Amino acid sequence: MTQFKQRITPFLWFDQKAGEAAAFYTQLFPNSRVVEVKKYSETVKIYQIELFGEAFTLMEASSHHAFNEAISLAVECEDQSTIDHYWSELTSLGGKASMCGWLKDRYGVSWQIVPTCLNQFLADQDKTKANRVMQAMLGMQKLDITALEYAYNDK
């Protein structure tokens, strides 16, 4: 059996606190760890981490480039308690909730915390069902699986 090798690694450039972010993310998500830390100078550090077993690179270096919503990290969740947990942790200590399952964490990184059923609902061939789910989602900050299911099933 051929082992999968990840070919694209997200690279996140932090002005500061990349080490703090690395510790936070690897404690929050299962199957996660700090793999390696390299200090290149007094102001540049590289953190190689794994989140859910996938490689990420976090760099700490002075920058004038802020994170924005053009790039986000999506986390699919099987149940509401998992959505609630990630939402709570990622919006804590200065994170900010947005709409439709999006948020910014305390470091400015954008995340989407979404149920695994959402794509199925939105891609349904019955466009009326899919539209009801879309309309329900547009009115939410943190996504509510029960409310999305009600919209899908027209209840």
C-alpha positions in Angstrom: 0.0 0.0 0.0 1.4 3.4 -1.0 1.5 5.9 1.8 0.0 9.3 1.1 2.4 12.2 1.1 1.0 15.7 1.7 2.1 17.9 -1.2 0.7 21.2 -0.2 1.4 22.6 3.3 -0.5 25.7 4.6 2.1 28.3 5.6 0.8 31.0 8.0 2.9 34.1 8.6 2.4 35.7 12.0 3.8 39.1 13.1 4.1 37.6 16.6 2.9 34.8 18.8 3.3 31.9 16.3 4.7 29.8 19.1 1.7 30.5 21.2 -0.6 29.8 18.3 1.2 26.5 17.6 0.8 25.4 21.2 -2.9 26.4 21.2 -3.8 24.7 17.9 -1.9 21.5 18.8 -3.7 21.3 22.1 -7.1 22.0 20.6 -7.2 19.5 17.7 -6.7 15.7 18.1 -3.8 14.0 16.4 -1.8 17.2 16.5 1.7 18.1 17.7 4.6 20.5 17.3 7.1 18.7 15.1 10.0 21.1 15.0 10.9 24.7 15.9 13.7 26.5 14.1 15.1 29.9 15.1 16.6 31.7 12.2 17.3 35.0 13.9 16.1 37.0 16.8 13.0 37.9 14.9 12.3 34.9 12.7 11.1 31.5 14.0 9.5 28.6 12.0 7.2 26.1 13.7 6.4 22.9 11.9 3.2 21.5 13.3 0.6 18.8 12.5 -3.1 19.4 12.9 -5.3 16.3 12.6 -2.1 14.7 11.3 -1.7 17.2 8.4 1.4 19.4 8.1 1.3 23.2 8.7 4.1 25.7 8.9 3.8 28.8 11.1 6.3 31.6 10.8 6.9 34.3 13.2 8.5 37.4 11.7 7.8 41.1 11.5 5.3 41.7 8.8 2.8 44.2 7.6 0.6 41.5 6.2 -2.5 40.8 8.3 -4.6 37.7 8.0 -8.0 38.2 6.3 -11.0 36.2 5.2 -9.6 35.5 1.7 -8.1 32.4 3.2 -9.7 30.3 5.9 -9.2 26.9 7.5 -12.3 24.7 7.4 -13.0 22.1 10.1 -15.8 19.6 9.4 -17.6 18.4 12.5 -19.7 15.3 12.9 -21.9 16.7 15.7 -23.1 19.8 17.5 -21.0 19.3 20.6 -17.8 19.3 18.4 -19.0 22.5 16.6 -19.7 24.1 20.0 -16.3 23.0 21.4 -14.2 24.4 18.5 -16.4 27.5 18.2 -16.0 28.3 21.9 -12.2 27.7 22.0 -11.4 29.5 18.7 -13.5 32.6 19.7 -12.1 32.7 23.2 -9.7 35.4 24.5 -10.2 37.9 21.7 -11.5 35.7 18.8 -14.5 37.1 16.9 -17.6 35.3 15.6 -18.7 36.1 12.1 -21.6 34.7 10.0 -22.3 31.3 8.4 -19.9 29.3 10.6 -16.9 31.7 10.1 -14.8 33.2 12.8 -11.5 34.7 13.5 -9.4 33.4 16.3 -7.3 35.5 18.7 -4.4 35.5 16.2 -6.5 36.8 13.3 -6.7 33.4 11.5 -10.1 32.8 9.8 -11.8 29.5 10.4 -15.0 27.8 9.2 -16.5 25.4 11.7 -19.1 23.4 9.7 -21.1 20.2 10.1 -20.2 17.4 7.7 -23.9 17.3 6.6 -23.8 20.9 5.2 -22.3 20.1 1.8 -24.8 17.3 1.3 -27.7 19.7 2.1 -26.4 22.5 -0.1 -25.7 20.2 -3.0 -29.1 18.4 -2.9 -30.6 18.1 -6.4 -33.8 19.5 -4.8 -32.9 23.2 -5.1 -35.8 24.2 -2.9 -34.3 22.1 0.0 -30.8 23.4 -0.7 -32.1 27.0 -0.8 -33.9 26.6 2.6 -30.7 25.4 4.1 -28.7 28.3 2.6 -31.2 30.8 3.9 -31.1 29.2 7.4 -27.3 29.3 7.3 -27.2 32.9 6.3 -29.0 33.8 9.5 -26.5 32.0 11.8 -23.2 32.8 13.3 -22.3 29.4 14.8 -24.0 26.8 12.7 -26.8 24.8 14.4 -27.2 21.3 12.9 -30.7 20.8 14.2 -31.9 24.1 12.6 -30.1 23.2 9.3 -31.8 19.7 9.4 -35.2 21.4 10.0 -34.7 23.7 7.1 -33.6 20.7 4.9 -36.7 18.7 5.9 -39.0 21.7 5.7 -40.1 21.6 9.4 
